[in-house]
Amino acid sequence: MKFKIENMTCGGCARSVTATIKELDQNAVVNIDIESKWVEVDTNVPEQEVIEALNEDGFPPVNV
């Protein structure tokens, strides 16, 4: 799954996003490009669960 997170502006934000996803699935593979604000996630967790967790942590994603 791939998301754009508009308010992810720094390495700290990227670490928070990664931590949020890893809380759902410790084996998730998370690739982040801070400049373009893209997050790619390889996980077995349903996409809606990932979106909800990111929303709760203040990083609402735009699904692409």
C-alpha positions, 0 to 999 in steps of 0.5 A: 500500500502507498500513502502520501502524508502531507504533514510529514516534514522531517526525520522525526515525523518519519520515525513516528510514522514508522513506529505507528505502523510497526506497532500494528505489525513488527514485520512490516516493511516501511519505506519513506521518502520525506521530500515527496512525503510518500510512504510505502508499506508492505504488511498483512494488516488491512489498509483501513487499520493502517489508515486509522492508526496513522490518523490517530497519531496525527499523520492522516494519509492520502491513499493513492 
